[in-house]
Amino acid sequence: MKNIILTLIILFTLSCKAQSPIVNIASDYDSDDIVDGCYLKDVNNSFAPFIGTWQWTNGTDTLTIVFEKVTMAYSDLSEIYTDELVGKYKYVANGVEIINTLNYNINANNVFGVHPTYTQNGITPILGARYHNENYGSFHFRDYLKDKSEKMKFELLDLVTNPPLGNNPPTYSVSQAKLILQNGEHWNINGQNPRDPEFTIPNNITLTKQ
Amino acid sequence: MKKQKLKNYLKFGILLFGISSLITSCEKDFENNSFNTIEQSKFKIEVLDYKKIQSENNIIEKLSSLNSKNTKEVQNSNTSREFYNSNLGFSINTDFVKHIEDTQTGINSYSFQIERDTLITDNVENLLLQSNSQGTYDAYILEYGFTKEQFNSLIDGELNNTTVKYTPIDFDTNVFNNGELSKLVAEYNCIQVWSLEDVTNNEGNLVGDTPLYTEEWVLMAENCGWSYYDDGSGGGGGPIDNDSNSGSQGGNGNSNNTDDDDNGGLGTSCRGCEDNDPIIAAPTINPADPDCTKLKNLIGKPVVNSTNNTVDKLLSYLSSFTSSTTKERGYFLSPQDQIESEFSAAYFEGDENADEVPVEIGTNLISVLMHLHYNKETESKKQLSVFSVKDIYEMYLLIGTGHIFSPNTFTNFLTTEHGTNYALQINNSNAFVNSDFAIKYFTTWGFSKTIQDDAENLYGEKKYNILPYKTNGQNELAFTKFLANENLGLTLFRANDDFTEFTKIEYKNGIFKETPCN
């Protein structure tokens, strides 16, 4: 009897989950497709070419960005599930570490959470937004030291996609990417909401995959 | 003695004068009375609003059958102000309905202005529900032979030279679906007579100088029936049969000319019409859109401290910078009096390439805000062709901080380097500040960048796709969807280059709708 009840509970849970419509996160979907409880999924493994460690070096200045994938994270606000491409970064200028977020443990439970120190900002240093095609992604860049969150573009410059062999997924080779940080429109009424237009890390640079 | 005689003469003279005065004044009264006498029409015409029409069960039932079964938005057809049919491609609003009754025969009809998804004619179109002998209502589309503007400037007698197109419709067995009308082989014709009637004025309260009577055009259409035309394939053309309702019904081969009573007990459709009663109708044109009127009144108002001395000129001036500027610019307008009859303008601008909109409002109150979205040529487009979610949040913030003079008359203008110009009105400030979206995102916006990022995601990349690289049309559609889905109580208008003409744009019943503010 216990087993029957357990089975029914499992089946019920699975059936609920199965009701979440899956939308390909890398597709040009319509707003009508995004309904409460839907799952924006990395169906085609579009995140794969981004994942890994990227580095830019100029003398004693170094910027390191590490991308990883977080699967099926739920946002209480937008009430949807998403696969997220998240990034962490470390910047060393003149041999001095300016900021290092590489040790942050980002997972499906905290990816949309608040930073414990910079409490106005999110804990995920670079949070994915949209993957326009295989080689171009939009992100929110959390600049903790400038107390702002602005737009970041990360463009894979030399992506080569190898067609799938048998049942294996396609493989990728990429070595270089361009990083562009952009300030969005920002209102400052009566001087109460100032913003530093500069960024902590270097901008308009080319990184190499390690 | 002489004195007595004189007295008598005087008395007689006064008497004569009195009698003649009485006669003269009575004559005048008679003349005036005969001049003011109005032969009251046999027609009674009433303008009904949403509340009044709600009590007309027959009409509401008939209109409910008009509502699309496949309309995306779930509507309670018994309470909605608007009835929409996607197959017929139009909606009607129950806020302004004309009811006409022939007081001698009891025949009556209700007229509703039709609003098309896509404009197919400039002529006025009404949905007419006409009483029939079964105690229900027949439905017609009447396309009058005049535009709204022509109707408003009519002179006596002109209407008899116009032609009315009658299209009997059956909501449930939609004639457009079975192709009767699309074949254009049948026309429903009537002999029509227009008359200008003096009817009791029932609009508003009769106070002060409100006239007791008003003039209304009334259409009487008799001897209605189908005329059949060759569809051209066999040559010839022209009418081959006229199946009037006074004559026999049906009998025309492959035509669908039968008396349909297949509409589920909601009354017969008049596709043949057993009734000999004439169609009576009073052309119905919705009053000007109040949002448009509000906007058109605003743009011509003086700006007292600017060489661009009206709101539209100042907007046009700001717009001229969109392609050359590398900094944020804008103006806010403060009212000079309690009725916002004129404004003073304050200019604001940000630093070069800083993308910051610094606005020193101080303790001023604002009636109008206007700013631009620029893009640096050296970068890919990054500012939007429509309002950003931050622009909308700032409206919320300004209401919350008490900087908006009157939230229900506030207008936010935008001009962009993409070549787009818009006006965004708050038409329901309570709906705006209490919307789910505002409560979810705007209440904590200032304290959390994660909230801002999530709102930006929803607005942009993850749901509505309002993005810099999208086309102007795509962003416009997406923005109207956003306003509609999130029920923000905001009304959007597209403006022409010099902000002198506006088109109300909205997403309604799953359809993108454009209504010029004529």
Interface residues (C-beta under 8 A of the other chain):
Chain A: D28 D30 S31 I34 L40 S75 L77 S78 I80 T82 F112 G113 V114 Q120 N121 G122 L127 A129 R130 S138 H140 R142 K148 S149 K151 K153 I180 Q182 N183 G184 E185 H186 W187 N188 I189 N190 G191 N193 R195 P197
Chain B: E328 D351 N353 A354 D355 E356 V357 P358 V359 E360 I361 G362 H373 E379 S380 K382 Q383 S388 K390 D391 Y393 E394 L397 L398 T401 H403 K440 Y441 G446 F447 S448 K449 T450 I451 Q452 D453 D454 A455 E456 N457 L458 G460 E461 K462 K463 Y464 N465 A478 K481 F482 N485
